[in-house]
Structures are given as structure tokens and as C-alpha cells.
Amino acid sequence: MIILSSAIMRGGEEMKIQIPTKYMNASMLTGEKIYTIAEVQLEKLRDKDKYVLYFLEDTIGLPLNITNLKALINAYGNDTDNWVNKKVRLKTATIIFNAQQKNTIIIEPL
């Protein structure tokens, strides 16, 4: 499990806290990185079934949004067993979602 560092304000003073997580998010990724898919799991996240990628190069998973899921299906087919050992580039991007700007991870199949 990875520990994320986060800054919060308390009494006008910034404090660092650590939040354990088992899933990757955009704040954890700097620049572009190439990963090899080790396995794909269907997991329950916030009462929804989501596909989660796990990589040879890291211990945490990446839950797939619909955009990234479609990119992988288009590149490697709809049988997730065929995704194993495929390389992907992960990079961050700023998007508009529900009328709000947010950072996300974009998957580029290689």
C-alpha cells in the first residue's frame, strides 16, 4: 500500500497528512511513464464494478475510467487476458468533468 502525502489547513497553518491508498491517481504521476500490464481485476469501487490495472513496475492499481477502458479495448481487444504483458504510457491531463476542471491519468496503449 502506498502512502499519499496531502497538505491540509488547520488553524491557518498547513499540515501534512498521510493517506494510505492502493490505487493510483493523477497527483502520484509526474511526467510520462511506461508500464507493463501484469493483470486486470474487476473490483468494487464506490458500489460500482470497475476494471483495475496492475503493473509489473508498481504495487498499486489504476482504476479505469470509460475513456481509458475504451482506449485499451480498441488497442488490445475486449478480452482482458490479452492485455497482460502489453505496454502502456501513462500521463496526466487536465479535463473538464461535471463542469469542473480536474487532473486525470490518460492511458496510451503502445
C-alpha positions in Angstrom: 0.0 0.0 0.0 1.3 3.5 -0.9 1.0 6.4 1.4 0.0 9.7 -0.2 1.1 13.0 1.3 -1.5 15.7 1.4 -1.5 19.2 2.8 -4.4 20.4 4.9 -5.1 23.7 6.6 -5.7 23.7 10.4 -5.9 26.9 12.3 -4.4 28.8 9.4 -1.4 26.5 9.4 -0.6 24.0 6.7 -0.1 20.4 8.0 1.0 17.4 6.1 -1.1 14.2 6.5 -0.5 10.7 5.1 -3.4 8.9 3.5 -3.0 5.2 2.7 -4.2 4.1 -0.8 -4.0 1.1 -3.0 -5.0 3.0 -6.2 -3.0 5.4 -8.4 -4.3 8.9 -9.1 -3.1 11.8 -11.1 -1.3 13.5 -8.2 1.0 10.5 -7.9 2.2 10.6 -11.5 4.8 13.1 -12.7 5.6 13.3 -16.4 5.0 10.3 -18.6 5.8 6.7 -17.6 5.7 3.4 -19.4 4.2 0.5 -17.5 3.7 -3.2 -18.4 0.2 -4.6 -17.5 0.6 -7.5 -15.1 -3.1 -8.2 -14.5 -6.6 -6.8 -14.8 -9.0 -7.2 -12.0 -12.7 -6.4 -11.7 -13.1 -4.7 -8.3 -15.9 -3.0 -6.4 -15.2 0.8 -6.0 -17.8 3.1 -4.6 -20.5 0.5 -5.2 -19.6 0.1 -8.8 -17.7 -2.6 -10.6 -14.5 -1.2 -12.2 -11.6 -2.7 -14.1 -8.3 -2.1 -12.3 -4.9 -2.4 -14.0 -2.0 -3.7 -12.0 1.6 -3.2 -13.4 4.9 -5.1 -13.2 6.6 -1.8 -12.3 4.4 -0.8 -9.3 2.4 -2.3 -6.5 -0.7 -0.1 -6.8 -3.6 -0.4 -9.3 -5.1 2.1 -11.7 -8.9 2.1 -11.8 -10.1 2.6 -15.4 -12.4 5.3 -16.4 -14.5 4.8 -19.5 -12.1 6.7 -21.8 -9.1 4.6 -20.7 -11.1 1.4 -20.9 -12.2 2.2 -24.5 -8.6 3.0 -25.4 -7.4 -0.4 -24.2 -10.3 -2.3 -25.8 -9.6 -0.5 -29.2 -5.9 -1.4 -29.0 -5.9 -4.9 -27.4 -9.5 -6.2 -27.8 -12.2 -6.9 -25.2 -10.6 -10.0 -23.6 -8.6 -8.5 -20.7 -6.4 -11.6 -20.6 -4.9 -10.3 -23.9 -3.9 -7.1 -22.2 -1.3 -8.8 -19.9 2.3 -8.0 -20.8 1.2 -5.1 -23.0 2.9 -1.8 -22.5 1.1 1.5 -21.9 2.2 5.1 -21.4 0.6 6.9 -18.5 0.5 10.7 -18.5 -1.6 13.3 -16.8 -4.0 15.7 -18.4 -6.4 18.4 -17.2 -10.0 17.7 -18.2 -13.5 19.2 -17.6 -15.7 16.7 -15.8 -19.2 17.7 -14.4 -18.3 21.3 -15.2 -15.2 21.2 -13.1 -11.6 21.1 -14.0 -9.7 18.1 -12.7 -6.4 16.2 -13.3 -6.7 12.7 -14.6 -4.5 9.9 -15.9 -4.6 9.2 -19.6 -3.6 5.7 -20.9 -1.8 5.5 -24.3 -1.5 1.8 -25.5 1.9 1.2 -27.1 
